[in-house]
Amino acid sequence: MEKRILGRTGLEVSALGYGVAWVSRLGGVAREDARRAVRRALELGITHFDTAPSYADSEEVLGYALAGVPADSYSVSTKVGGRPQPFDPRDKAALRRSVEESLRLLKRDYVDILMVHEPDRPGQYDWWSDWDNLRGPVDEVLDELKAAGLIRFTGLGGTTVHELALLVDTGRFDVVLTAFNYALLWREAAIEVLPAARRHGVGVIAGSPLHQGSLSQRHDAEIESGARWLNAPRREQLKRLYAFVDEVDIPLQEMAMRFVISNPDIGLMLTGARSVAEVEANVASVEKGPLPADILQCLQEIADMVPFRPYCEPMVLPFGRPYVGPGPGGAGVKWAGPQWPGSR
């Protein structure tokens, strides 16, 4: 497994990390099966594991799975946000208690990276009391935890682009996790988040390269004659992508994962896996290395067919699942995205 340095942290991490959300209750995985999957990942060279309080019991699962493994032989990122309920993102004492609970569940004395969870979506958590400077009580808590040795580095975990880049540009954080915005067909993070990270030496973690199933397998039948929620430009783009996959004879999932690690700005790619078999498949794909330049160029041309998300496109394309959202087949409720103060 290739190792990379995660920005200015100096942490050496495996190019492929393990997001353990789906071996929790979220994925319906039995505890011993989860332990086998996590241990197999470690055996195959995965050295970084990501979790969060809001991912059901995933912190507890990871602590159980890695019990007895030396803490310096792997790294862990978790998050602050969503615990305890009702959650107040400006309650410093509650934020500290949440981190203490994370350490207890993870069976660790420290966390390598503590991220502020979704700081770029004020509709989710209202972190910032000073919107002009993007500052809030959580900044003081992070500084105190770092000084106490309970966390090594600080990070941001978000799903927007411009807002997340603004936070990276404050220079206060060591790592940024950009989810759903750097993948085969979705490249928005490359426009603002990655350049901001380069300016400050911030380590970049790319989350959800398979878009929770949208790119882990083909959906030919739905693309040809179903999925009423799928807009026309994206439908044509997916058809062209599938044709290219056939042309170069690289499975879609492998191509999606190798695309992400082809970018040297990405220090770590996170994928989820529910089983030992999925862990082994992910590792096998990554171990084939970055894609050749000519394939990357063709993929860029395909991505350029839809350079930005069409209005109201679901963040995760719901192939094979009931669609709840705006437009035909949905709930008819429109959502214009997160609105920052002064953005209207």
SVG drawing of the C-alpha trace seen along z (x, -y; Angstrom):
<svg xmlns="http://www.w3.org/2000/svg" viewBox="-44 -40 50 52">
<polyline fill="none" stroke="black" stroke-width="0.4" points="0.0,0.0 1.4,-3.4 2.0,-5.8 1.6,-9.6 2.3,-12.6 -0.8,-14.3 0.1,-18.0 1.8,-19.9 0.8,-17.4 3.7,-15.2 1.5,-12.2 2.4,-9.3 -0.9,-7.6 -1.9,-4.9 -3.2,-6.3 -6.5,-4.4 -8.2,-5.0 -11.2,-3.2 -14.3,-5.1 -16.0,-2.9 -19.5,-4.4 -20.9,-1.4 -19.6,1.3 -21.7,-0.3 -25.5,0.0 -25.8,-2.2 -24.7,0.7 -26.4,3.4 -23.0,5.2 -22.6,7.6 -19.8,6.6 -17.5,9.5 -17.9,9.1 -17.0,5.5 -13.9,6.4 -12.8,8.9 -13.1,6.2 -11.2,3.6 -8.4,6.1 -8.2,7.2 -7.8,3.6 -4.9,3.2 -3.3,6.4 -3.5,5.1 -1.7,1.9 -4.5,-0.5 -3.3,-2.8 -5.9,-5.4 -9.5,-5.1 -12.2,-7.7 -15.3,-7.9 -17.6,-10.4 -20.1,-10.6 -23.0,-11.0 -22.1,-7.7 -24.2,-5.6 -21.9,-3.4 -18.9,-3.5 -16.5,-4.9 -17.3,-2.1 -17.0,0.5 -13.5,-0.9 -12.4,-0.9 -13.5,2.7 -12.0,3.8 -8.5,2.3 -8.3,3.1 -4.8,4.2 -3.3,2.8 -0.5,0.2 -2.0,-3.3 1.1,-4.5 0.7,-1.8 -2.4,-3.5 -4.1,-6.9 -7.6,-7.9 -9.8,-10.9 -13.1,-11.6 -15.2,-14.6 -16.9,-17.0 -20.6,-17.7 -24.0,-16.1 -23.2,-15.0 -24.6,-15.4 -28.2,-15.9 -29.7,-18.5 -26.5,-19.7 -25.2,-23.2 -22.1,-23.9 -21.2,-26.8 -21.2,-25.0 -17.5,-24.5 -18.0,-22.2 -20.3,-19.9 -17.8,-19.9 -15.0,-18.8 -17.3,-16.0 -17.9,-14.8 -14.2,-14.5 -13.7,-12.7 -16.4,-10.3 -14.8,-9.7 -11.5,-8.8 -13.3,-6.4 -15.1,-4.6 -12.0,-4.5 -9.9,-3.2 -7.3,-5.8 -5.4,-8.4 -5.4,-10.8 -7.0,-11.3 -4.7,-12.1 -7.1,-14.4 -10.2,-16.0 -12.5,-17.6 -15.2,-20.1 -18.1,-18.3 -19.9,-20.1 -18.7,-23.6 -19.7,-24.8 -23.4,-24.1 -25.0,-26.6 -28.3,-24.8 -26.7,-21.7 -24.6,-23.2 -24.3,-26.9 -20.6,-26.9 -19.6,-30.5 -20.5,-33.3 -18.2,-35.6 -19.3,-35.2 -17.0,-37.8 -13.9,-35.9 -15.5,-32.5 -14.7,-32.0 -16.5,-30.4 -16.1,-28.7 -15.0,-25.5 -11.7,-27.2 -10.8,-27.7 -11.8,-24.1 -9.6,-22.8 -6.6,-24.9 -7.1,-23.6 -7.4,-20.0 -4.2,-20.2 -2.3,-21.9 -3.4,-19.1 -2.2,-16.4 -5.7,-15.0 -5.6,-15.7 -2.6,-16.1 -4.2,-18.0 -7.4,-19.8 -9.5,-19.5 -12.7,-20.4 -15.1,-17.8 -17.6,-19.3 -19.6,-18.8 -19.7,-22.2 -17.0,-23.9 -16.8,-27.7 -17.7,-27.8 -15.2,-25.0 -12.5,-26.8 -13.1,-30.0 -12.6,-28.0 -9.4,-26.4 -8.1,-29.9 -8.3,-30.9 -5.1,-28.9 -6.3,-27.6 -6.8,-23.9 -4.3,-21.2 -6.6,-18.9 -9.7,-19.2 -12.0,-16.3 -14.0,-17.2 -16.8,-14.7 -18.8,-14.2 -16.9,-16.9 -13.9,-15.1 -14.7,-12.0 -15.0,-10.8 -17.9,-13.1 -17.9,-15.6 -14.8,-17.8 -15.9,-21.0 -13.4,-20.7 -10.6,-21.1 -11.7,-24.6 -11.5,-26.1 -10.8,-23.6 -7.7,-22.0 -6.0,-25.3 -6.8,-26.7 -5.3,-23.6 -2.1,-24.0 -1.8,-27.7 -1.7,-26.6 -0.1,-23.2 -3.3,-21.6 -3.6,-17.9 -6.5,-16.8 -8.8,-13.8 -11.1,-12.9 -14.3,-11.2 -16.9,-9.2 -15.1,-8.6 -17.8,-6.0 -20.6,-8.4 -22.2,-5.7 -22.9,-3.3 -23.4,-5.7 -19.9,-4.8 -19.4,-1.4 -21.4,0.4 -23.2,-0.3 -26.8,-1.3 -27.4,-0.8 -31.1,0.1 -32.1,-3.0 -30.0,-5.3 -31.5,-4.0 -35.2,-4.0 -35.7,-4.9 -34.6,-7.3 -37.0,-10.1 -35.1,-12.3 -31.9,-12.1 -31.3,-15.3 -30.5,-15.0 -26.9,-16.2 -26.0,-13.8 -27.7,-10.9 -25.7,-11.5 -22.5,-11.9 -23.1,-8.5 -23.7,-6.8 -20.5,-8.1 -18.6,-7.1 -19.9,-3.6 -18.9,-3.4 -15.4,-4.5 -15.2,-1.9 -16.0,0.7 -13.4,-0.8 -10.5,-0.7 -11.7,2.5 -11.3,1.1 -14.1,1.8 -16.1,-1.3 -15.3,-1.0 -11.6,-0.5 -11.5,-3.5 -13.2,-5.7 -10.8,-4.8 -7.7,-5.0 -8.8,-8.4 -8.8,-9.9 -5.4,-8.7 -4.0,-9.9 -4.1,-13.5 -0.9,-14.1 -2.9,-16.8 -5.0,-14.1 -3.2,-12.8 -5.8,-10.2 -8.9,-8.7 -11.6,-7.3 -13.9,-4.5 -16.4,-2.5 -16.6,1.3 -19.1,3.6 -17.1,6.8 -13.7,8.4 -14.4,9.0 -15.2,5.3 -12.0,4.3 -10.0,6.6 -11.6,5.3 -10.9,1.7 -7.2,2.5 -6.8,4.4 -8.0,1.4 -5.8,-1.1 -2.7,1.1 -3.0,0.9 -1.9,-2.7 -2.8,-6.0 -4.4,-6.0 -2.3,-6.7 -2.3,-10.3 -4.3,-9.5 -7.1,-7.9 -7.1,-10.9 -7.5,-13.2 -10.5,-11.3 -12.0,-11.3 -11.5,-15.1 -13.4,-15.5 -16.3,-13.4 -16.3,-15.4 -16.4,-18.6 -19.8,-17.6 -21.3,-18.6 -18.8,-20.8 -21.1,-21.8 -24.0,-20.0 -27.3,-20.9 -29.8,-22.6 -31.4,-20.3 -29.4,-17.2 -29.3,-14.9 -25.8,-14.8 -25.9,-11.0 -27.7,-9.7 -30.3,-7.4 -30.0,-4.5 -32.0,-1.5 -33.6,-3.4 -36.8,-5.4 -36.3,-9.1 -37.4,-11.7 -36.7,-15.2 -37.7,-17.9 -39.0,-17.0 -40.9,-14.1 -41.1,-11.1 -40.0,-13.2 -41.6,-15.0 -41.8,-18.2 -39.9,-20.2 -37.2,-22.4 -34.0,-23.1 -31.7,-25.9 -28.7,-24.7 -27.1,-26.2 -27.4,-29.9 -24.7,-31.8 -25.4,-35.2 -25.3,-37.9 -25.5,-35.4 -28.9,-36.5"/>
</svg>
